[in-house]
């Protein structure tokens, strides 16, 4: 059984207003066996695509390698835009060493509500996936139950938007379409994607995510 420990602490500043919430990076980030284009930082897997979306939206010209400069570029972007990262899974066990959310067992969650209380300027959580089993929204809903809290639906269109009250703070959650390749199938089934693809045959799932992520990142 492989013990999959999250390799990065939450990246949050005092003025952070948005928090990206995922699960765990691929196991190679915990074992230090990075690929040539990986960046040793949150969402650093070249195949995750989150930073590719951000790079495209903001025209950043980011590096994609194991250098400190690549890490610093990403930190600078997050700080400038008041965005933090706090994945909800602290650790898990796996029989198969891969990045599958469904493959996680004996999962230990981070206290995201505790971080929200510590950083009162956070007003939006951006989930890198929906409410499918072992996804970030799925775990967050479980986490909220510990505090007798629950999400209320605001908008049922993808990306789905919810909100919840934490004391006197109204916090919004947005469930973005996952950047993983596995999500391409679900995207291809969406009526909006089909409509856009029909009007422009060159439109693809990367373009669809750019359109979606642009509003929030």
BALOBA-1460 file (C-alpha; in Angstrom, 3 decimals):
// residues 217
<rec num="1" residu="x" x="0.000" y="0.000" z="0.000"/>
<rec num="2" residu="x" x="1.412" y="3.394" z="-1.035"/>
<rec num="3" residu="x" x="1.041" y="6.212" z="1.507"/>
<rec num="4" residu="x" x="0.297" y="9.343" z="-0.510"/>
<rec num="5" residu="x" x="1.166" y="12.434" z="1.516"/>
<rec num="6" residu="x" x="0.393" y="15.863" z="0.075"/>
<rec num="7" residu="x" x="3.807" y="17.435" z="-0.643"/>
<rec num="8" residu="x" x="2.758" y="21.091" z="-0.315"/>
<rec num="9" residu="x" x="1.387" y="23.170" z="2.516"/>
<rec num="10" residu="x" x="-1.534" y="25.478" z="1.699"/>
<rec num="11" residu="x" x="-0.404" y="28.630" z="-0.108"/>
<rec num="12" residu="x" x="-2.473" y="31.473" z="1.379"/>
<rec num="13" residu="x" x="-1.747" y="35.153" z="2.039"/>
<rec num="14" residu="x" x="-3.467" y="37.564" z="4.432"/>
<rec num="15" residu="x" x="-5.267" y="39.282" z="1.536"/>
<rec num="16" residu="x" x="-6.232" y="36.088" z="-0.363"/>
<rec num="17" residu="x" x="-9.808" y="36.309" z="-1.660"/>
<rec num="18" residu="x" x="-10.067" y="33.148" z="-3.778"/>
<rec num="19" residu="x" x="-8.919" y="29.660" z="-2.856"/>
<rec num="20" residu="x" x="-8.271" y="26.857" z="-5.340"/>
<rec num="21" residu="x" x="-9.264" y="23.528" z="-3.791"/>
<rec num="22" residu="x" x="-8.251" y="20.208" z="-5.326"/>
<rec num="23" residu="x" x="-7.365" y="16.793" z="-3.909"/>
<rec num="24" residu="x" x="-3.788" y="15.486" z="-4.334"/>
<rec num="25" residu="x" x="-1.093" y="15.959" z="-6.968"/>
<rec num="26" residu="x" x="0.196" y="12.802" z="-8.717"/>
<rec num="27" residu="x" x="2.309" y="10.508" z="-6.474"/>
<rec num="28" residu="x" x="5.550" y="11.504" z="-8.244"/>
<rec num="29" residu="x" x="5.300" y="14.910" z="-6.557"/>
<rec num="30" residu="x" x="5.421" y="13.196" z="-3.177"/>
<rec num="31" residu="x" x="8.291" y="10.892" z="-4.142"/>
<rec num="32" residu="x" x="10.299" y="13.606" z="-5.922"/>
<rec num="33" residu="x" x="10.360" y="11.820" z="-9.282"/>
<rec num="34" residu="x" x="9.275" y="14.774" z="-11.390"/>
<rec num="35" residu="x" x="9.042" y="14.756" z="-15.151"/>
<rec num="36" residu="x" x="11.075" y="17.220" z="-17.193"/>
<rec num="37" residu="x" x="8.162" y="19.662" z="-17.685"/>
<rec num="38" residu="x" x="6.758" y="19.357" z="-14.155"/>
<rec num="39" residu="x" x="7.026" y="22.286" z="-11.741"/>
<rec num="40" residu="x" x="7.643" y="21.478" z="-8.069"/>
<rec num="41" residu="x" x="4.626" y="23.449" z="-6.857"/>
<rec num="42" residu="x" x="0.850" y="23.232" z="-6.542"/>
<rec num="43" residu="x" x="-0.725" y="21.955" z="-9.799"/>
<rec num="44" residu="x" x="2.758" y="21.582" z="-11.208"/>
<rec num="45" residu="x" x="1.970" y="18.509" z="-13.293"/>
<rec num="46" residu="x" x="2.320" y="19.486" z="-16.933"/>
<rec num="47" residu="x" x="-0.590" y="17.157" z="-17.704"/>
<rec num="48" residu="x" x="-2.937" y="18.735" z="-15.155"/>
<rec num="49" residu="x" x="-3.340" y="21.805" z="-17.398"/>
<rec num="50" residu="x" x="-4.453" y="24.340" z="-14.746"/>
<rec num="51" residu="x" x="-1.347" y="26.470" z="-15.252"/>
<rec num="52" residu="x" x="-1.691" y="26.060" z="-19.015"/>
<rec num="53" residu="x" x="-5.160" y="27.621" z="-18.752"/>
<rec num="54" residu="x" x="-3.908" y="30.447" z="-16.533"/>
<rec num="55" residu="x" x="-0.938" y="30.983" z="-18.833"/>
<rec num="56" residu="x" x="-3.215" y="31.264" z="-21.866"/>
<rec num="57" residu="x" x="-5.741" y="33.553" z="-20.159"/>
<rec num="58" residu="x" x="-3.133" y="35.987" z="-18.808"/>
<rec num="59" residu="x" x="-0.448" y="35.554" z="-21.486"/>
<rec num="60" residu="x" x="2.212" y="34.927" z="-18.824"/>
<rec num="61" residu="x" x="4.796" y="32.983" z="-20.790"/>
<rec num="62" residu="x" x="5.400" y="30.626" z="-17.853"/>
<rec num="63" residu="x" x="8.321" y="28.218" z="-17.637"/>
<rec num="64" residu="x" x="7.483" y="24.502" z="-17.525"/>
<rec num="65" residu="x" x="10.450" y="22.822" z="-15.875"/>
<rec num="66" residu="x" x="11.883" y="21.902" z="-12.457"/>
<rec num="67" residu="x" x="13.487" y="25.301" z="-11.858"/>
<rec num="68" residu="x" x="12.998" y="27.652" z="-8.912"/>
<rec num="69" residu="x" x="12.159" y="30.374" z="-11.445"/>
<rec num="70" residu="x" x="9.129" y="28.372" z="-12.594"/>
<rec num="71" residu="x" x="7.928" y="28.094" z="-8.987"/>
<rec num="72" residu="x" x="8.473" y="31.802" z="-8.344"/>
<rec num="73" residu="x" x="6.492" y="32.771" z="-11.455"/>
<rec num="74" residu="x" x="3.471" y="30.868" z="-10.220"/>
<rec num="75" residu="x" x="3.720" y="32.224" z="-6.688"/>
<rec num="76" residu="x" x="3.973" y="35.775" z="-8.045"/>
<rec num="77" residu="x" x="0.818" y="35.296" z="-10.115"/>
<rec num="78" residu="x" x="-1.149" y="33.933" z="-7.168"/>
<rec num="79" residu="x" x="-0.026" y="36.720" z="-4.844"/>
<rec num="80" residu="x" x="-0.786" y="39.445" z="-7.399"/>
<rec num="81" residu="x" x="-4.286" y="38.127" z="-8.037"/>
<rec num="82" residu="x" x="-5.012" y="37.306" z="-4.373"/>
<rec num="83" residu="x" x="-5.490" y="33.624" z="-5.142"/>
<rec num="84" residu="x" x="-4.476" y="30.850" z="-2.751"/>
<rec num="85" residu="x" x="-4.280" y="27.059" z="-2.959"/>
<rec num="86" residu="x" x="-5.496" y="24.700" z="-0.259"/>
<rec num="87" residu="x" x="-6.144" y="21.172" z="-1.473"/>
<rec num="88" residu="x" x="-8.560" y="19.365" z="0.782"/>
<rec num="89" residu="x" x="-6.773" y="15.998" z="1.034"/>
<rec num="90" residu="x" x="-3.826" y="15.833" z="3.437"/>
<rec num="91" residu="x" x="-3.040" y="12.175" z="2.804"/>
<rec num="92" residu="x" x="-4.433" y="8.923" z="1.460"/>
<rec num="93" residu="x" x="-3.398" y="5.353" z="0.787"/>
<rec num="94" residu="x" x="-3.348" y="3.701" z="-2.638"/>
<rec num="95" residu="x" x="-3.111" y="0.097" z="-3.781"/>
<rec num="96" residu="x" x="-2.158" y="1.317" z="-7.253"/>
<rec num="97" residu="x" x="0.326" y="4.191" z="-7.513"/>
<rec num="98" residu="x" x="-1.529" y="6.605" z="-9.774"/>
<rec num="99" residu="x" x="-3.346" y="9.965" z="-9.566"/>
<rec num="100" residu="x" x="-6.887" y="8.613" z="-9.611"/>
<rec num="101" residu="x" x="-9.204" y="10.241" z="-7.060"/>
<rec num="102" residu="x" x="-11.258" y="7.035" z="-6.915"/>
<rec num="103" residu="x" x="-8.125" y="5.089" z="-5.975"/>
<rec num="104" residu="x" x="-7.681" y="6.964" z="-2.698"/>
<rec num="105" residu="x" x="-8.375" y="5.058" z="0.551"/>
<rec num="106" residu="x" x="-8.131" y="5.896" z="4.270"/>
<rec num="107" residu="x" x="-8.320" y="9.561" z="3.367"/>
<rec num="108" residu="x" x="-7.365" y="12.293" z="5.811"/>
<rec num="109" residu="x" x="-8.863" y="15.694" z="5.019"/>
<rec num="110" residu="x" x="-7.411" y="19.097" z="5.736"/>
<rec num="111" residu="x" x="-9.361" y="21.500" z="7.915"/>
<rec num="112" residu="x" x="-10.367" y="23.905" z="5.157"/>
<rec num="113" residu="x" x="-12.952" y="25.559" z="7.400"/>
<rec num="114" residu="x" x="-10.141" y="26.264" z="9.855"/>
<rec num="115" residu="x" x="-8.176" y="28.023" z="7.104"/>
<rec num="116" residu="x" x="-11.257" y="30.031" z="6.115"/>
<rec num="117" residu="x" x="-11.579" y="31.211" z="9.703"/>
<rec num="118" residu="x" x="-7.867" y="32.084" z="9.836"/>
<rec num="119" residu="x" x="-8.011" y="34.064" z="6.577"/>
<rec num="120" residu="x" x="-11.219" y="36.147" z="6.712"/>
<rec num="121" residu="x" x="-10.760" y="37.805" z="3.303"/>
<rec num="122" residu="x" x="-11.428" y="34.546" z="1.426"/>
<rec num="123" residu="x" x="-14.817" y="34.801" z="-0.241"/>
<rec num="124" residu="x" x="-14.686" y="32.199" z="-3.024"/>
<rec num="125" residu="x" x="-13.605" y="28.556" z="-3.241"/>
<rec num="126" residu="x" x="-12.703" y="27.236" z="-6.690"/>
<rec num="127" residu="x" x="-13.021" y="23.445" z="-6.809"/>
<rec num="128" residu="x" x="-10.967" y="21.743" z="-9.524"/>
<rec num="129" residu="x" x="-13.747" y="19.246" z="-10.128"/>
<rec num="130" residu="x" x="-17.365" y="18.588" z="-9.263"/>
<rec num="131" residu="x" x="-19.273" y="16.415" z="-6.824"/>
<rec num="132" residu="x" x="-18.221" y="13.041" z="-8.215"/>
<rec num="133" residu="x" x="-16.931" y="10.562" z="-5.631"/>
<rec num="134" residu="x" x="-13.605" y="11.589" z="-4.075"/>
<rec num="135" residu="x" x="-13.602" y="14.905" z="-5.928"/>
<rec num="136" residu="x" x="-12.894" y="18.208" z="-4.120"/>
<rec num="137" residu="x" x="-16.539" y="19.291" z="-3.882"/>
<rec num="138" residu="x" x="-17.505" y="15.812" z="-2.684"/>
<rec num="139" residu="x" x="-14.949" y="15.970" z="0.143"/>
<rec num="140" residu="x" x="-15.821" y="19.545" z="1.016"/>
<rec num="141" residu="x" x="-19.486" y="18.628" z="1.446"/>
<rec num="142" residu="x" x="-18.372" y="15.873" z="3.831"/>
<rec num="143" residu="x" x="-16.127" y="18.338" z="5.630"/>
<rec num="144" residu="x" x="-18.980" y="20.835" z="6.059"/>
<rec num="145" residu="x" x="-21.094" y="18.230" z="7.850"/>
<rec num="146" residu="x" x="-18.541" y="18.203" z="10.674"/>
<rec num="147" residu="x" x="-19.534" y="21.833" z="11.297"/>
<rec num="148" residu="x" x="-23.274" y="21.315" z="10.691"/>
<rec num="149" residu="x" x="-22.996" y="23.379" z="7.518"/>
<rec num="150" residu="x" x="-24.134" y="22.650" z="3.959"/>
<rec num="151" residu="x" x="-23.992" y="24.106" z="0.477"/>
<rec num="152" residu="x" x="-26.973" y="25.894" z="-1.079"/>
<rec num="153" residu="x" x="-27.338" y="25.838" z="-4.858"/>
<rec num="154" residu="x" x="-27.009" y="29.181" z="-6.658"/>
<rec num="155" residu="x" x="-26.570" y="28.102" z="-10.295"/>
<rec num="156" residu="x" x="-26.933" y="24.544" z="-11.614"/>
<rec num="157" residu="x" x="-25.237" y="25.264" z="-14.957"/>
<rec num="158" residu="x" x="-21.631" y="24.074" z="-15.383"/>
<rec num="159" residu="x" x="-19.594" y="25.315" z="-13.581"/>
<rec num="160" residu="x" x="-22.074" y="24.847" z="-10.740"/>
<rec num="161" residu="x" x="-22.137" y="27.556" z="-8.091"/>
<rec num="162" residu="x" x="-23.087" y="27.091" z="-4.435"/>
<rec num="163" residu="x" x="-22.792" y="29.157" z="-1.300"/>
<rec num="164" residu="x" x="-22.737" y="28.668" z="2.459"/>
<rec num="165" residu="x" x="-22.687" y="30.800" z="5.570"/>
<rec num="166" residu="x" x="-19.671" y="30.718" z="7.859"/>
<rec num="167" residu="x" x="-20.724" y="32.887" z="10.765"/>
<rec num="168" residu="x" x="-21.735" y="36.142" z="9.087"/>
<rec num="169" residu="x" x="-19.652" y="35.469" z="5.953"/>
<rec num="170" residu="x" x="-21.319" y="34.296" z="2.766"/>
<rec num="171" residu="x" x="-18.786" y="32.174" z="0.891"/>
<rec num="172" residu="x" x="-19.290" y="31.121" z="-2.722"/>
<rec num="173" residu="x" x="-18.048" y="27.857" z="-4.228"/>
<rec num="174" residu="x" x="-17.511" y="27.244" z="-7.932"/>
<rec num="175" residu="x" x="-17.024" y="23.704" z="-9.261"/>
<rec num="176" residu="x" x="-14.804" y="24.159" z="-12.302"/>
<rec num="177" residu="x" x="-14.441" y="21.379" z="-14.837"/>
<rec num="178" residu="x" x="-11.381" y="19.316" z="-13.946"/>
<rec num="179" residu="x" x="-8.220" y="19.951" z="-15.917"/>
<rec num="180" residu="x" x="-7.581" y="16.214" z="-16.239"/>
<rec num="181" residu="x" x="-7.921" y="14.430" z="-19.553"/>
<rec num="182" residu="x" x="-10.577" y="12.142" z="-18.082"/>
<rec num="183" residu="x" x="-12.986" y="15.105" z="-17.892"/>
<rec num="184" residu="x" x="-12.943" y="15.553" z="-21.668"/>
<rec num="185" residu="x" x="-15.667" y="12.942" z="-22.060"/>
<rec num="186" residu="x" x="-18.059" y="14.780" z="-19.742"/>
<rec num="187" residu="x" x="-17.289" y="18.085" z="-21.492"/>
<rec num="188" residu="x" x="-18.091" y="16.588" z="-24.891"/>
<rec num="189" residu="x" x="-21.575" y="15.690" z="-23.626"/>
<rec num="190" residu="x" x="-22.483" y="19.213" z="-22.495"/>
<rec num="191" residu="x" x="-25.101" y="20.947" z="-24.672"/>
<rec num="192" residu="x" x="-23.120" y="24.216" z="-24.646"/>
<rec num="193" residu="x" x="-19.959" y="22.469" z="-25.820"/>
<rec num="194" residu="x" x="-21.858" y="20.698" z="-28.593"/>
<rec num="195" residu="x" x="-23.354" y="24.010" z="-29.701"/>
<rec num="196" residu="x" x="-19.984" y="25.782" z="-29.763"/>
<rec num="197" residu="x" x="-18.332" y="22.844" z="-31.518"/>
<rec num="198" residu="x" x="-21.048" y="22.807" z="-34.176"/>
<rec num="199" residu="x" x="-20.567" y="26.495" z="-34.926"/>
<rec num="200" residu="x" x="-16.757" y="26.195" z="-34.887"/>
<rec num="201" residu="x" x="-15.339" y="22.713" z="-35.660"/>
<rec num="202" residu="x" x="-11.873" y="23.737" z="-34.396"/>
<rec num="203" residu="x" x="-13.302" y="24.498" z="-30.911"/>
<rec num="204" residu="x" x="-12.006" y="21.887" z="-28.439"/>
<rec num="205" residu="x" x="-12.122" y="20.942" z="-24.749"/>
<rec num="206" residu="x" x="-9.095" y="23.134" z="-23.982"/>
<rec num="207" residu="x" x="-10.924" y="26.146" z="-25.452"/>
<rec num="208" residu="x" x="-14.001" y="25.250" z="-23.423"/>
<rec num="209" residu="x" x="-12.039" y="25.248" z="-20.176"/>
<rec num="210" residu="x" x="-10.355" y="28.540" z="-21.083"/>
<rec num="211" residu="x" x="-13.791" y="30.077" z="-21.585"/>
<rec num="212" residu="x" x="-14.939" y="28.723" z="-18.220"/>
<rec num="213" residu="x" x="-11.821" y="29.473" z="-16.180"/>
<rec num="214" residu="x" x="-11.386" y="32.991" z="-17.561"/>
<rec num="215" residu="x" x="-14.289" y="34.264" z="-15.461"/>
<rec num="216" residu="x" x="-12.782" y="33.049" z="-12.185"/>
<rec num="217" residu="x" x="-8.998" y="33.100" z="-12.665"/>
